[in-house]
Amino acid sequence: MAIVAFLLLPVVTMLLYGMDRTEDWLTRAPRPPRHARGRHLRLIHGGRRQAAPAAQGTPETETEAA
């Protein structure tokens, strides 16, 4: 009976270790999403102000339409 206990000891040790790691993995806090990690858009300063007059019509588009 002692021989069986000594043979099962490594199996039980690995099972307990694996269950401990699994429990830690399931109960840890979630990571932030990948798209939220320090990647920022590089916007052109004043881009909106320059685009608004172009939407009203420029002389180039009026001459092409005529």
Secondary structure, 3 states (H helix, E strand, C coil): CHHHHHHHHHHHHHHHHHHHHHHHHHHCCCCCCHHHCCCCCCCCCCHHHHHHHHHHCCHHHHHHHC
